[in-house]
Each structure stands twice: as structure tokens, then as C-alpha cells.
Amino acid sequence: MLAFGTFSLAAPKKIRSGHAYVSIEGPEVNGVAVFPPGKNAGPVAFDFAARINAAARHAEASEKERLVFVKSAKKELKAARRATDDLDAIEIEYWRAIDALTPEEKADL
């Protein structure tokens, strides 16, 4: 029995790995990602967490640029609406001028 005890230390053992969990918490999102048991559960969970953190850092870094872009887009939209209003006024004047023409003048158009 003693001999089997010594060999049992050298024999390969089945390593059990439990689930791996990644907790995701932020101002606009939260949750838990569960990875099934396996040899790679830990490394896969670690890689997932690293990618989530990288995306969060990128989003935080680009927030200022996004705000500047939104402000610029709103300014351009306001200018486009003003231009459209001007065109609408011009079109109204055009049709008033057409209506003011005599039938002979309209025929010459």
C-alpha cells in the first residue's frame, strides 16, 4: 500500500476547474459574465475582462471628442434648417409672382 501511495503522487491527476465569473459594473451598465468550467475558463475570463476594460477606457477617452462632434452637428443642423426656411420663403415669393402674371405672360414661360 505504501508503494501505491508514492506512485500516486507521480500519476497525472484530473484537474477540475469551476466556473469563472467576471463582474461588470459601470455608470450605465452592470452584469456578470459566467464562463463554463474548463482548463481555459480563467484565461478566457481574464481576456474578456481585459477587452471590456479596454473598451471602457476607449469610450471614456473619446467622450470629449464625441461631445465636440455632437455640438458641431447640432450647429450644422440649425444652419441647414435656416437655409431651408430661406428656400421656403423664396418659393412662396416665386409662386406669388407667378400668380400675379397675366395669362399671356404665363403662356410665354
N, C-alpha and C positions, 0 to 999 in steps of 0.2 A: 504494500500500500504506500509505503514511503517512496518507492521508485515512481509510482504513478504521480505522486504529488510533485516531484521535481520536473517531470516531463510536462505536467500540466501548465507549468509556468512558461514553457517554451512554445507550446501549441498556440496556433493563431486563435484568437478569440473573436466572437461575433460582437461587434461594437454596435450598440443601439444608440441611436440619436433621436431625440424628441423633436417636437415641432419647434420651429424658430419663429419668433414674433418680432415685428417692427411696429413700434408705436409712432404714429404720425400726428403731430399737433402743431397747429398754426392759427393765426388770427381768422382765417377764412376756411380752414379745412381741419378735420381730425378723423382719426380712424386707426385701425390695427390691421396690418397685413400678416397673414398666417401662412407659413411655408410648411409643407408636409415633411414628415421625418425622412431622413436620409443622410448619407455621408456629406452631401453638399448643402444641406439646409442652412447651416451657419454662413458659409461663404456667399450663397445666393442672397440670403437676407442682408448681409453686410453690403453686397454690391447694390442691392435695391435701395438700401438706406443712403448709400453714398450718392446714387443718382438723384434721389429725392432732394437731398441736401444741396447738390449742385444746381438743380432746377430752381430751388428756393432762393439760393444766392443770386442766380441769374435774374430771376424775376424782381428781386429787391434792387439789384443794380440797375435794371432797365426801367424801374418805376419813374425816375426823373425824366428820362427820355420820352416815355410814354405820355406823361403829363404835358410835356412841351409839344409833342405831336398832336395831342387832342386839342390843346389850346389853339394851335395853328390851324387845324382842320375846322374848328368852330369859326375862326375868323374868316377863313376862305368861304365857308358855307354862308355866313352872313353877307359877304360881298357878292356871292353868286345870287342870293335872294334879292339883294338890292338891284342887281343888274336885270334880273327877271322882272322886277317891279317896273323898272325903267322901260323895258321892252313892252310890257303890258300897256303902259301909258302911251307909248309910241303907236302901238297897234290900234288903240282906241281912237287916237287922233287921225290915223290913216283912214279908218272906216268912217269917221265923221266927215273927212274931206271927200271921200268917195260919195257919201250920201248927199253932200252939198252940190255935187256936179249935176248938170242938166243931162237929160237922156242923150243928147247929141254928143256931149263931152264924154259920157260913159262909153258911147259907141266907138269913139276914137281910141280908147285904151286898148 
